[in-house]
Amino acid sequence: VNAMVAGRKVDIIIAFCSIGNFTDATETLKEEVMQFVNQIGEIVHGCVDDYMGAPNKNIGDCFLLVWRLSGIEPEKQKKLADMA
């Protein structure tokens, strides 16, 4: 792997999504909290995928989501931006 390979500029939308009142959910759900987070993650990932995005990273109760705009026609870019 050559770490010095030149990069390229791309236009993207980055979204950060977190589960509201997660501390309360943790106290209520206790051992089942990860099942809850996984169910929410499945919904979030599915929605992002449906709108041509990519879930980038899950961190506890948070999700980092990305939509690539480079190479997409301007009307679709606007729709993606409105959706995000």
Buried (B, 14 or more C-beta within 10 A) or exposed (E): EEEEEEEEEEEEBEBEBEBEEBEEBBEEEEEEBEEBBEEBBEEBBEBBEEEEBEBBEBEEBEBBBBBBBEEBEEEEBEBBEEBB
